[in-house]
Amino acid sequence: MMLRCGQTTSLKSVASKPVVSLDEIAAGMEWIVKSGIQNEAGEHAGGFNGWYDMDKRTYPFVYSEITGYGITTLLFLNSLRNDRIFIQRAEAAAGWIIGKAMHECGGARARAYNTEPDHMYSFESNMLLIFDNGMILPGLVGLYNTTKNEKYLEAAVRIGKFLLSMQKPDGFFYASYDANNDKKIDSQDKWSSQSGSYHAKLAIGLIDLYNATKDETFRQSAIKICNSALAAQENGRFITQQDENSTHMHPHCYSAEGLLYAGMALGKNDFVQSAAKAVEWALENQLPDGGIPCKFVDGKFITHERSDTLAQVLRLALYLKNAGLLEHNGIDRLRNRLLQFQKAAGDHGGGFFYGKELDGTRRNHINSWCSMFAIQALAYYSHFKNRSKIGLNLFI
């Protein structure tokens, strides 16, 4: 599979319009703006909650990473159905990031808890997660591109410079920063607490910021992390937990997402080929029900499923297949399996259930980022079935 001449232009072509009247997409859009997953009032107005706990009927915490995704999601929804409410909500989300989450070091803190705070991730701990900041970045740049309000670009530049300060000489990023003790941190506790190929997804925001500022340091940072991510790939899969040589499908997809975006934006075929191999590996191991297993470890798969991962693989596969860069079938079965996670009606209808943890525990949560990824995946699917071009602009 080779990158075709001129294909990099599709990065900006998200929006030949899909059929957005499809019930599943429309229900998801309504859930985003009407369910309460984004706070409309109070101290944390504008911020997005991580999920809604159906059993406890609570939102445990407001989440900076997901508020970043939320901004991009709202801009993406506006590209599907031009409605001022999406821009208003995106500006409210950015206002929460800038006014509540940002730390004086330039990055954003992780979570504002409503119940039972986890000290490590709470605002009070001043522990900043590098990946989270990378997901906020494209939201702020996208909002600047839409509104031309300089305050969003100024905040994006602050976060971009913070990210540059967290990048190692080898191209990888530290996982977190303890602002109280001025300490950069990596650990082997889990995939998200260590440096890894999943940080390639930071390339999305860094490239967007480069395009907005023409500051070459952001572009070079994106290239460095993507080159480093290539070395973490073995036979299609990215090693996401170094001490056990395992692959968690969720960060595996993050790796592919960043490489695909960077490859298409910068015309780097090796990045695109790496992403395509990652998606092929995932689809080659598709489950009989159409889903995707959550982890590969010790030579075998843990076959529990999460809706975020299903949506991630589906988005990547649809883009690559639409571009003529993927031959594997299974997309229809994957889409049908994803829809089984969508709550059909009633309280929080239209949102998507999270699924199961690695140990098989089912979470009765309507999850924010799972729903955001899924809505975009379904919109891509509509593009694909309508034989419309799929682009990567406003990729969540």
Secondary structure, DSSP 8 states (H G I E B T S, - for coil): ----TTGGGGGG-TTS---TTSHHHHHHHHHHHHSSSB--SSTTTT-BBSEEETTTTB--EEEHHHHHHHHHHHHHHHHHS--HHHHHHHHHHHHHIIIIIB-TTSSB--EEESSS--TTTBGGGTEEEHHHHHHHHHHHHHHHHHH--HHHHHHHHHHHHHHHHTB-TTS-B-SEEETTTTEEE--SSSGGGS--GGGGGHHHHHHHHHHHH--HHHHHHHHHHHHHHHTTEETTEE--BGGGTBEEHHHHHHHHHHHHHHHHHHT-HHHHHHHHHHHHHHHHT--TTS---SEEETTEEE---BHHHHHHHHHHHHHHHHTT------HHHHHHHHHTTB--SSTTTT-EEEEE-TTS-EEEEEEHHHHHHHHHHHHHHHHHHTT-----TT--
